[in-house]
Amino acid sequence: MTRIAALAVAATLALPAAAEDRADWPNSLTIGTASQGGTYFVYGNGFASFISEQLGVNATGEVTGGPVQNVTLVETGDHLMGLVTMGPAYDAWMGKSELAPGLEHRSIRALFPMYQTPFQVVALRSSGITSVSDLDGKRVSVGPAGGTPGTYWPLFMEVLGVNARVSNAGAADAAGQLQDGLIDAFAFAAGVPISAFAELAASQDVVMFGFNEEEMPKILEAFPAMAPLTIPAGTYAGHDYDQPTVALWNFAVAHSDMPDSLAYEITTLAMENHDRMLQIHAAASETLIENWDKNTFMPFHPGAVRFYEEAGIEIPDDLK
């Protein structure tokens, strides 16, 4: 019996018979997020509070290494929910996770789309760094080991022939290292605006960028899961220029053992309360029902399927 199933049994024994539709709900659930200073941390903790408030389940967000770790924590039943980027999630689904190589993560289930994760770099303007290619020979933090940026940025740089001195740190720590001159650039990936980047833009003279015209075709050819995206001018204070880059979609996922009615209620909360989701984080502007189709491989949880089909969306059989 998984840890999640055990929690469900305990909850069944604790609840009165009148609460039949919630009889198998756990008393608490943990949502895997990422490092402080990143979008996952804000989005996940805010949504956990929303769940607690509306559903009466003690939901909390937990700091983790990010999507690569979150998908495995959900697969093993250590977390009931997690926030994942679809690139690392697909690798884990196919048994190619860096954390659990050979283990096909077939217990994960999609709940709802969150937003796109653009890849973005910030450096002090005084450094003269204005492109990914300029990172050659530089000290570059790529976020926590096992997170989306920590996984992909070294691969991006390899494709572009950039030999940087890469280190790992949480978003808030990396921003502090940049200010203190311990690193030359901070390459990250999160829903925009990234809070650590916004704080740097407000307090330091920094430059931000994605991929330039020469770099972009090479990245898109090497990484088919990526999609081109432009971070619009004005996203960060003092940055009045568009930033072309690439992005991956994010989804909230659950273990297949999550009770159907709980998965239904959680999906409903996210999909039917857009204004409240925007209060949690601006990246939730893309937390919309029409973006369900950005998941192309992971089965939706039966509770989520119920929500979408009640909304008139026919989920393909291979995603049920």
PyMOL commands that set and color helices and strands:
alter all, ss='L'
color gray80, all
select helices_A, chain A and resi 3-14+20-22+39-55+67-75+86-93+125-127+132-135+148-159+171-179+195-203+215-222+260-272+274-280+282-286+289-294+302-310+317-319
alter helices_A, ss='H'
color red, helices_A
select strands_A, chain A and resi 28-32+58-62+81-85+108-124+139-141+165-167+185-189+206-209+227-231+243-255
alter strands_A, ss='S'
color yellow, strands_A
deselect
rebuild
show_as cartoon
